[in-house]
Amino acid sequence: MARVLVLTGGPDHAHDFLRTGASLAGLIGTVGHHVEVLDDPDAAAGRLDEGDVDALVVNALRWRMEGEAYEPWREAWAYQTPDSTRRSISGFVTAGGGLFGNHTASICFDDWSGWRDVLGGSWRWGRSSHPAYGPVSATLHGSHPVIDGLPGELHVIDEVYGDLDLAPGIEVLATARRTPDDLPQPVLWAHQHGQGRVVYDGFGHDAASLEHPDHARLIRRAVAWVAHDGRSD
């Protein structure tokens, strides 16, 4: 049984983190993992330092909130990543801890340039974008424990994050298009950071997407893989 820490939380104007955090904890816990949920990144970093966590799930949007559009939420939610939190998360993964990033994880910690290398990719302001929430078809690629045996396509109602800043060496497991004439965008990848296994899933905007049977199965497999635990389905 893996010990999984779910970090959730952020402004609720676009994402229901309370519900998605609970959804992730529930579907991960159904296969026997011990799951703990926290909504404070710095508290989560402290838990990692205690040495009894196998995998960290980041389902959060804690960031600088720069720009006029975010002014109503900035005072309550703007976040600067302390050096201690950066060291704890990076050190945890480098030393062999597992990391699963869900959806907004690529935008989280936007003041930390090294987060791209830990997660395998991150949002680049002024370049990255996503269309409106709606039907998405993702194509799975290659062979990997996270996707082996799943249908070749994943159909969900979600968002496609595109033109992310990708780290070299990631293994792209699925792609999707923002528009019919868009280039295929990596929406699911795996990679190694130090001794740690990492998976990023660009979907998971809401509980309905997370709980789609094929998507839920993929997430359980991803968490099991990064945690070096065999249970998944």
Secondary structure, 3 states (H helix, E strand, C coil): CCEEEEEEECCCCCCCHHHHHHHHHHHHHCCCCEEEEECCHHHHHHHHHCCCCCEEEEEECCCCCCCHHHHHHHHHHCCCCCHHHHHHHHHHHHCCCEEEEEHHHHCCCCCCCCHHHHHCEECCCCCCECCCCEEEEEEECCCCCCCCCCCCEEEEEECCCECCEECCCCEEEEEECCCCCCCCEEEEEEEEECCEEEEEECCCCCHHHHCCHHHHHHHHHHHHHHCCCCCCC
